[in-house]
Amino acid sequence: IGAALEKNYTLTNINLDENNISDEGAEYIATALEKNNTLTDINLDYNNISDEGAEYIATALEKNNTLTGICLGYNNISDKGAKYIATVLEKNKTWINLSSNNISVEGAKY
């Protein structure tokens, strides 16, 4: 899917929830998001993505300026991952859903 998203110039929305993409898959998707300039929404809920995957996604969001919404709910993102995401929000105003992860008050500070 990552390779296809790199080359696709028409798709604007993709729902990949409830798969087992994990951190390795998140890395491939993040690489695609760095290059894709048509996708506006992606749903990655319930995909066993942890802080490592959140870091890949955050790095991609630093370069992507077309994505307006990303769902990362119901994964395994903790305070460390929340920090990666928060850092990119200073530059990218993408709407991000982080519901039902493992983010505590510490992660909320970022």
Backbone as JSON, one array per atom type, in Angstrom:
{
  "sequence": "IGAALEKNYTLTNINLDENNISDEGAEYIATALEKNNTLTDINLDYNNISDEGAEYIATALEKNNTLTGICLGYNNISDKGAKYIATVLEKNKTWINLSSNNISVEGAKY",
  "N": [[0.84, -1.19, 0.0], [1.97, 1.2, 0.75], [3.85, 1.7, -1.34], [2.09, 1.99, -3.48], [0.66, 4.27, -2.7], [2.62, 6.19, -2.92], [2.77, 6.56, -5.64], [0.25, 7.2, -6.46], [-1.96, 9.62, -7.67], [-4.54, 10.49, -7.43], [-6.21, 9.51, -5.4], [-7.89, 10.54, -2.5], [-8.71, 9.83, 0.03], [-8.28, 7.27, 2.4], [-9.08, 4.31, 4.11], [-7.73, 2.38, 6.46], [-8.26, 1.05, 8.77], [-8.34, -1.3, 11.53], [-6.48, -3.33, 10.85], [-3.33, -4.99, 10.84], [-1.1, -3.28, 10.74], [1.13, -2.27, 12.1], [4.32, -1.03, 13.42], [6.27, -1.35, 11.45], [4.8, -1.36, 9.05], [3.71, 1.19, 9.31], [5.95, 2.71, 8.88], [6.39, 2.34, 6.1], [4.04, 3.49, 5.1], [4.34, 6.07, 6.06], [6.58, 6.92, 4.6], [5.43, 7.02, 2.1], [3.55, 9.04, 2.54], [5.18, 11.24, 2.72], [5.7, 11.81, 0.09], [3.31, 11.77, -1.32], [0.84, 13.91, -2.66], [-1.88, 14.24, -2.8], [-3.56, 12.88, -1.08], [-5.85, 13.43, 1.49], [-7.05, 12.48, 3.8], [-6.5, 9.87, 6.16], [-7.1, 6.8, 7.71], [-5.88, 5.1, 10.35], [-6.65, 3.68, 12.56], [-6.74, 1.19, 15.19], [-4.39, -0.47, 14.63], [-2.12, -1.51, 15.82], [0.03, 0.21, 16.17], [2.83, 1.72, 17.58], [4.92, 3.85, 19.62], [7.19, 4.04, 18.01], [6.14, 3.82, 15.4], [4.55, 6.1, 15.49], [6.5, 8.04, 15.5], [7.54, 7.76, 12.9], [5.29, 8.53, 11.42], [4.98, 11.17, 12.33], [7.33, 12.36, 11.37], [6.82, 12.19, 8.63], [4.65, 13.92, 8.46], [5.88, 16.34, 8.81], [6.77, 16.93, 6.3], [4.61, 16.66, 4.61], [1.99, 18.48, 3.18], [-0.62, 18.32, 2.43], [-2.3, 16.54, 3.71], [-5.11, 16.51, 5.74], [-6.37, 15.21, 7.78], [-5.84, 12.6, 10.13], [-6.31, 9.48, 11.53], [-5.35, 7.88, 14.39], [-6.27, 6.38, 16.42], [-6.86, 3.97, 19.07], [-4.47, 2.5, 19.12], [-1.15, 1.7, 20.17], [0.12, 3.92, 21.24], [2.09, 5.9, 23.31], [3.14, 8.28, 25.84], [5.62, 9.04, 24.81], [5.29, 8.76, 22.01], [3.25, 10.61, 21.72], [4.66, 12.93, 22.16], [6.27, 13.07, 19.85], [4.28, 13.47, 17.92], [3.14, 15.87, 18.84], [5.23, 17.67, 18.46], [5.34, 17.96, 15.68], [2.93, 19.2, 15.22], [3.33, 21.84, 15.61], [4.13, 22.77, 13.19], [2.51, 21.64, 11.25], [-0.88, 21.57, 10.6], [-2.63, 19.42, 10.62], [-5.54, 17.52, 11.39], [-5.65, 15.32, 14.05], [-6.5, 12.22, 15.37], [-6.11, 10.73, 18.37], [-7.38, 9.02, 20.07], [-8.06, 6.69, 22.71], [-5.47, 5.57, 23.19], [-2.36, 5.03, 24.89], [-1.8, 7.38, 26.35], [-0.82, 9.55, 28.83], [-1.18, 12.02, 31.47], [1.29, 13.18, 31.29], [1.94, 12.96, 28.55], [-0.05, 14.55, 27.57], [0.84, 17.06, 28.2], [2.52, 17.92, 26.19]],
  "CA": [[0.0, 0.0, 0.0], [2.86, 2.35, 0.78], [4.39, 1.95, -2.68], [0.99, 2.47, -4.32], [0.34, 5.64, -2.31], [3.67, 7.07, -3.44], [2.57, 6.79, -7.07], [-1.15, 7.54, -6.75], [-2.18, 11.06, -7.68], [-5.97, 10.78, -7.47], [-6.86, 9.1, -4.16], [-7.89, 11.59, -1.48], [-9.11, 9.29, 1.32], [-8.09, 5.82, 2.52], [-9.41, 3.76, 5.42], [-6.96, 1.17, 6.72], [-8.45, 0.66, 10.17], [-8.51, -2.69, 11.96], [-5.52, -4.24, 10.23], [-2.19, -5.16, 11.74], [-0.05, -2.58, 10.0], [2.25, -2.21, 13.05], [5.31, 0.02, 13.2], [6.93, -1.56, 10.17], [3.89, -0.86, 8.02], [3.6, 2.64, 9.49], [7.13, 3.3, 8.24], [6.13, 2.36, 4.66], [2.99, 4.47, 4.83], [4.92, 7.4, 6.31], [7.41, 7.24, 3.44], [4.5, 7.4, 1.03], [2.93, 10.33, 2.88], [6.16, 12.29, 2.45], [5.72, 12.08, -1.34], [1.96, 11.89, -1.86], [0.32, 15.26, -2.52], [-3.32, 14.29, -3.03], [-4.29, 12.28, 0.03], [-6.23, 14.4, 2.53], [-7.47, 11.78, 5.02], [-6.1, 8.47, 6.29], [-7.52, 6.21, 8.97], [-5.0, 4.03, 10.8], [-7.13, 3.18, 13.85], [-6.66, -0.25, 15.46], [-3.36, -1.06, 13.78], [-0.96, -1.96, 16.59], [1.11, 1.17, 15.96], [3.35, 2.2, 18.86], [5.68, 5.11, 19.57], [8.07, 4.01, 16.84], [5.31, 4.16, 14.24], [4.14, 7.5, 15.64], [7.65, 8.85, 15.08], [7.57, 7.73, 11.43], [4.18, 9.35, 10.93], [5.29, 12.57, 12.64], [8.36, 12.79, 10.42], [6.14, 12.38, 7.34], [3.79, 15.11, 8.54], [6.72, 17.53, 8.67], [6.97, 17.17, 4.87], [3.35, 16.58, 3.89], [1.16, 19.66, 3.43], [-1.97, 18.13, 1.9], [-3.1, 15.74, 4.63], [-5.87, 17.34, 6.68], [-6.86, 14.4, 8.88], [-5.27, 11.27, 10.32], [-6.82, 8.77, 12.7], [-4.4, 6.95, 14.99], [-6.9, 5.9, 17.65], [-6.86, 2.55, 19.43], [-3.18, 1.89, 18.87], [-0.33, 1.57, 21.39], [0.94, 5.13, 21.32], [2.2, 6.38, 24.69], [3.6, 9.66, 25.99], [6.75, 9.26, 23.89], [4.71, 8.97, 20.7], [2.51, 11.87, 21.78], [5.64, 14.0, 22.02], [6.62, 13.15, 18.43], [3.14, 14.06, 17.21], [3.0, 17.26, 19.28], [6.3, 18.46, 17.85], [4.99, 18.27, 14.29], [1.75, 20.06, 15.2], [3.79, 23.22, 15.58], [4.35, 23.11, 11.79], [1.46, 21.06, 10.4], [-2.16, 21.71, 11.3], [-3.46, 18.24, 10.36], [-6.38, 17.03, 12.48], [-5.16, 14.0, 14.43], [-7.26, 11.51, 16.4], [-5.28, 9.83, 19.16], [-8.24, 8.47, 21.12], [-7.88, 5.32, 23.22], [-4.1, 5.12, 23.21], [-1.8, 4.96, 26.25], [-1.25, 8.7, 26.62], [-1.16, 10.0, 30.18], [-1.08, 13.46, 31.7], [2.62, 13.58, 30.79], [1.81, 13.13, 27.11], [-0.96, 15.68, 27.31], [1.59, 18.31, 28.38], [3.18, 18.31, 24.95]],
  "C": [[0.87, 1.25, 0.0], [3.4, 2.71, -0.6], [3.3, 2.5, -3.61], [0.65, 3.92, -3.99], [1.39, 6.64, -2.8], [3.4, 7.47, -4.88], [1.16, 7.26, -7.41], [-1.35, 9.04, -6.64], [-3.65, 11.44, -7.77], [-6.68, 10.47, -6.16], [-6.77, 10.22, -3.12], [-8.17, 11.04, -0.08], [-8.87, 7.79, 1.31], [-8.34, 5.39, 3.96], [-8.69, 2.43, 5.57], [-7.15, 0.68, 8.16], [-8.66, -0.84, 10.32], [-7.71, -3.67, 11.11], [-4.41, -4.47, 11.25], [-0.96, -4.55, 11.08], [1.23, -2.5, 10.83], [3.23, -1.09, 12.69], [6.01, -0.12, 11.85], [6.07, -1.05, 9.02], [3.72, 0.65, 8.09], [4.79, 3.34, 8.84], [6.92, 3.4, 6.72], [5.08, 3.41, 4.29], [3.52, 5.88, 5.04], [5.8, 7.84, 5.14], [6.55, 7.69, 2.28], [3.9, 8.77, 1.29], [3.89, 11.5, 2.63], [6.11, 12.72, 0.98], [4.34, 12.33, -1.93], [1.43, 13.3, -1.63], [-1.17, 15.38, -2.85], [-4.14, 13.75, -1.86], [-4.58, 13.33, 1.1], [-6.6, 13.73, 3.84], [-7.01, 10.33, 5.0], [-6.51, 7.98, 7.68], [-6.64, 5.0, 9.26], [-5.39, 3.53, 12.2], [-6.92, 1.67, 13.95], [-5.6, -0.96, 14.62], [-2.09, -1.46, 14.51], [0.27, -1.08, 16.31], [1.54, 1.72, 17.32], [4.11, 3.51, 18.67], [6.61, 5.17, 18.36], [7.31, 4.39, 15.57], [4.85, 5.6, 14.28], [5.27, 8.43, 15.22], [7.75, 8.89, 13.56], [6.49, 8.65, 10.85], [4.46, 10.84, 11.16], [6.32, 13.14, 11.67], [7.74, 13.05, 9.05], [5.3, 13.64, 7.35], [4.59, 16.4, 8.47], [6.87, 17.91, 7.2], [5.67, 17.23, 4.08], [2.5, 17.81, 4.22], [-0.25, 19.53, 2.85], [-2.87, 17.33, 2.83], [-3.8, 16.66, 5.63], [-6.4, 16.55, 7.86], [-6.21, 13.04, 8.92], [-5.81, 10.69, 11.61], [-5.78, 7.75, 13.16], [-4.96, 6.4, 16.3], [-6.75, 4.4, 17.84], [-5.59, 1.83, 18.98], [-2.44, 1.79, 20.2], [0.62, 2.75, 21.55], [0.92, 5.64, 22.76], [2.68, 7.84, 24.7], [4.74, 9.99, 25.02], [6.24, 9.54, 22.48], [3.93, 10.27, 20.62], [3.47, 13.06, 21.61], [6.06, 14.18, 20.57], [5.52, 13.87, 17.65], [3.0, 15.55, 17.56], [4.03, 18.17, 18.63], [5.93, 18.88, 16.43], [3.78, 19.2, 14.21], [2.11, 21.54, 15.23], [3.92, 23.71, 14.13], [3.19, 22.7, 10.88], [0.16, 21.05, 11.17], [-3.14, 20.58, 10.98], [-4.26, 17.87, 11.59], [-5.94, 15.6, 12.78], [-6.02, 13.44, 15.56], [-6.33, 10.53, 17.08], [-6.09, 9.16, 20.26], [-7.87, 7.03, 21.46], [-6.48, 4.75, 22.96], [-3.63, 5.07, 24.66], [-1.14, 6.28, 26.64], [-1.76, 9.18, 27.97], [-1.12, 11.53, 30.26], [0.25, 13.97, 31.16], [2.57, 13.83, 29.28], [0.93, 14.29, 26.74], [-0.25, 17.02, 27.46], [2.18, 18.82, 27.08], [2.21, 18.97, 24.03]]
}
